[in-house]
Amino acid sequence: MALATTRRDRWQLWAWAASIGLVACLAVIFWLSPVWVVWIRDPEMPSLAPDLLGSGLVWRAALWFSFAAVFSSVVLIQRKSAAIGLLTMQIPLLLFHVSALIPIAELADQLRQVPEASCGADGEATPSGRTSRNGWCDEAITSFPHRPSDCV
């Protein structure tokens, strides 16, 4: 792709500027995460918002998107080759995926398993007094909008 963009024209500069603008907007959104993460309400993962903010993963995401925007802007201003411009934007985004997005998905998977782990076997009561029916906690059945029997 970098070889296809060896010539520098007005449309390519607009495309680079738009890409940098979008990455910068995402960086700002991640930096403002204390404002919007608290709005996350999921009955499957009730502690997602505080755990996500406490883990620092959204700050790491903000940092990588900021790096991508700043480095790409510098390359655009210095009018370096398109290959260097591609690398300066894509390397921080790759590092974002490895160091922030995958750990966020793992955190969500861990939090999703907490209600299941707190249930006993079928019909057994847990220390909290909850019982399990067909592998589903009473709490999970009442808080989740669909039961397995509804998904036929």
Secondary structure as GFF3:
##gff-version 3
##sequence-region A 1 152
A	DSSP	three_ten_helix	3	5	.	.	.	ID=ss1
A	DSSP	alpha_helix	10	31	.	.	.	ID=ss2
A	DSSP	alpha_helix	33	36	.	.	.	ID=ss3
A	DSSP	three_ten_helix	37	39	.	.	.	ID=ss4
A	DSSP	alpha_helix	48	55	.	.	.	ID=ss5
A	DSSP	alpha_helix	57	78	.	.	.	ID=ss6
A	DSSP	alpha_helix	82	96	.	.	.	ID=ss7
A	DSSP	pi_helix	97	101	.	.	.	ID=ss8
A	DSSP	alpha_helix	102	117	.	.	.	ID=ss9
A	DSSP	beta_strand	132	133	.	.	.	ID=ss10
A	DSSP	beta_strand	136	137	.	.	.	ID=ss11
A	DSSP	alpha_helix	138	143	.	.	.	ID=ss12
A	DSSP	three_ten_helix	148	150	.	.	.	ID=ss13
###
